[in-house]
Amino acid sequence: MTRDSYYPFYGWLLITGAIIFGAYLAWDFGLFEKLITQDITYLSSIILILFSLVTAYLGMAAWKLSKQISYTHNYKQPEQASSWAVEHLDLLQWQRQQNTHESDSLLARLVERIHRGHSNGWFFSDILMRLGLIGTVIGFVLMLSTVYELKDNDILALQNLLGTMGTGMQVALYTTLTGLGGALLISLQCQWLDRCADGLVSDIIKLGVKASSSPEDKV
């Protein structure tokens, strides 16, 4: 039994569904409200918005990758003439007609072409993590800055100090949690798409080998 060609998109849907369910639980427990109201830097909100945009971007990449897998499984049909598999096999056939060695550059081009759609996800995952760490630094700066402003020893001054330190701690913890959590979930999606892309590369290479051994199968 062959696997459905759109399994990259289905896998992304499962991951996204789990994320949405987790987001609903976080909303129900009031975590999002705390992130918005108690993070005075708004970095947590920025991270959440960026995470949503990157997730949608990876969804489109998963759909495009699924279509290319479907094209590869039916590469002999005329409507698949623009698929990556047909393009690679045409270049491979042209290279053989020129009596040149099949260099690794053609394979590298194929890998880059297939991974290009979602490779930026790893970059944005790193960005989310760094934004979270920036929020951590800002939170600790807010905490420590209040210590130098303490001039009186009365209880009111100490209460104000503890309140400001608590605000800084909230900024540090919320931004760290949001940044690391978002980076982890983006990395999970990218890892899934990487595995699917590697499978597509393997399938196209197999078609190239078959085409070289069976002239009637060439595109």
C-alpha positions in Angstrom: 0.0 0.0 0.0 1.5 3.3 -1.1 1.6 6.3 1.2 -0.6 9.3 0.3 1.4 11.9 -1.5 0.1 14.7 0.7 1.4 13.2 3.9 3.7 16.3 4.6 0.7 18.5 4.7 -1.3 16.0 6.8 1.6 15.8 9.3 1.7 19.6 9.5 -2.0 19.7 10.1 -1.6 17.2 13.0 1.2 19.3 14.6 -0.8 22.5 14.1 -3.9 20.9 15.6 -1.9 19.9 18.7 -0.6 23.5 18.9 -4.1 25.0 18.6 -5.3 22.7 21.3 -2.4 23.7 23.6 -3.1 27.3 22.8 -6.8 26.9 23.8 -5.7 25.4 27.1 -3.3 28.2 27.7 -6.1 30.7 26.9 -8.5 28.9 29.2 -6.0 29.1 32.1 -5.4 32.8 31.4 -1.8 32.5 30.3 -2.2 34.7 27.2 -3.9 37.4 29.2 -0.9 37.4 31.6 1.5 37.5 28.7 -0.2 40.5 27.2 -0.9 42.5 30.4 2.2 41.7 32.5 4.9 41.8 29.9 5.6 45.6 29.6 8.1 45.1 26.8 5.4 43.4 24.5 8.1 41.0 23.4 5.9 38.0 24.2 3.1 39.3 22.0 5.6 40.0 19.2 7.0 36.4 19.5 3.4 35.0 19.4 2.5 37.0 16.2 5.8 36.0 14.5 5.2 32.4 15.5 1.8 32.4 14.0 3.1 33.9 10.7 5.9 31.4 10.5 3.6 28.5 11.1 1.3 29.6 8.3 4.4 30.0 6.1 5.4 26.4 6.9 1.9 25.2 6.1 2.2 26.7 2.6 5.6 25.0 2.2 4.1 21.7 3.3 1.3 22.0 0.8 3.8 22.8 -2.0 6.0 19.9 -1.0 3.0 17.6 -1.0 2.1 18.7 -4.5 5.6 18.0 -5.8 5.5 14.5 -4.2 2.3 13.9 -6.0 3.9 15.1 -9.3 6.8 12.8 -8.7 4.6 9.8 -8.3 2.9 10.7 -11.6 5.8 12.3 -13.4 5.0 10.8 -16.8 1.7 12.6 -17.1 1.8 15.7 -19.4 0.3 18.0 -16.7 3.3 17.3 -14.5 5.8 18.9 -16.9 6.7 21.7 -14.4 7.5 19.4 -11.5 10.9 19.3 -9.9 11.3 15.6 -10.8 10.8 16.3 -14.5 13.1 19.3 -14.4 15.8 17.2 -12.7 15.5 14.3 -15.1 15.6 16.6 -18.1 18.9 18.1 -16.8 20.2 14.7 -16.0 19.4 13.5 -19.5 21.0 16.5 -21.1 24.1 16.0 -19.0 24.4 12.4 -20.2 23.9 13.5 -23.8 26.8 15.8 -23.4 28.9 12.9 -22.3 29.9 14.6 -19.1 30.3 13.0 -15.7 27.3 13.3 -13.4 28.7 15.7 -10.8 27.4 16.3 -7.3 26.4 19.8 -8.3 23.2 18.6 -10.0 22.3 16.6 -6.9 23.1 19.6 -4.7 20.8 21.8 -6.9 18.0 19.3 -6.4 18.4 19.2 -2.6 18.5 23.0 -2.4 15.4 23.3 -4.6 13.4 20.9 -2.5 14.5 22.3 0.9 14.3 25.9 -0.1 10.6 26.3 0.7 10.9 25.6 4.4 14.6 26.2 5.2 13.8 29.7 6.4 11.9 28.1 9.2 15.1 27.2 11.0 16.2 30.9 10.8 12.9 32.1 12.3 13.2 29.5 15.0 16.6 30.9 16.0 15.1 34.4 15.8 12.3 33.5 18.3 14.8 32.0 20.7 17.0 35.1 20.5 14.0 37.4 21.1 13.2 35.3 24.2 16.7 35.7 25.5 16.6 39.5 24.8 13.5 39.6 27.0 15.3 37.7 29.7 18.2 40.3 29.7 15.7 43.2 29.7 13.9 41.6 32.6 17.0 41.3 34.7 18.1 44.8 33.8 14.7 46.0 35.2 15.2 44.0 38.3 18.8 45.3 39.0 18.1 48.9 38.1 15.7 49.3 41.0 18.4 48.2 43.5 20.5 51.3 42.7 17.5 53.6 43.0 16.8 52.5 46.6 17.8 55.3 48.9 15.5 55.0 51.9 15.2 52.1 54.3 11.5 52.5 55.0 9.0 49.7 54.3 7.2 51.7 51.5 10.5 51.9 49.6 11.1 48.2 50.0 7.6 47.4 48.9 8.1 49.5 45.7 11.4 47.8 45.2 9.9 44.3 45.4 7.1 45.3 43.1 9.5 46.6 40.4 11.7 43.5 40.8 8.6 41.3 40.4 7.8 43.1 37.1 11.3 42.5 35.8 11.1 38.9 36.8 7.8 38.5 35.0 9.3 40.0 31.8 12.3 37.7 32.0 10.2 34.5 32.6 7.4 35.2 30.2 9.6 36.2 27.3 11.9 33.2 27.9 9.0 30.8 28.0 7.4 32.2 24.9 10.6 32.4 22.9 11.9 28.9 23.7 8.4 27.4 23.3 7.9 29.0 20.0 11.3 28.0 18.7 10.8 24.4 19.8 7.4 24.2 18.0 8.8 25.8 14.8 11.8 23.4 14.9 9.4 20.4 15.2 7.6 21.5 12.1 10.9 22.1 10.2 12.2 18.7 11.2 9.1 17.0 9.8 9.3 18.9 6.5 13.1 18.1 6.3 12.3 14.3 6.6 9.6 14.6 3.9 11.9 16.6 1.6 14.7 14.0 2.0 12.2 11.3 1.0 11.3 13.3 -2.1 15.0 13.7 -3.0 15.4 9.9 -2.6 12.4 9.3 -4.9 13.7 11.6 -7.6 17.2 10.0 -7.5 15.5 6.6 -7.9 13.7 7.8 -11.0 17.0 9.1 -12.4 18.6 5.7 -11.8 15.7 3.9 -13.5 15.9 6.3 -16.4 19.5 5.6 -17.0 19.1 1.9 -16.9 15.9 1.9 -19.0 16.0 4.2 -22.0 12.2 3.9 -22.6 11.6 5.3 -19.2 13.4 8.6 -19.8 11.4 11.8 -19.8 
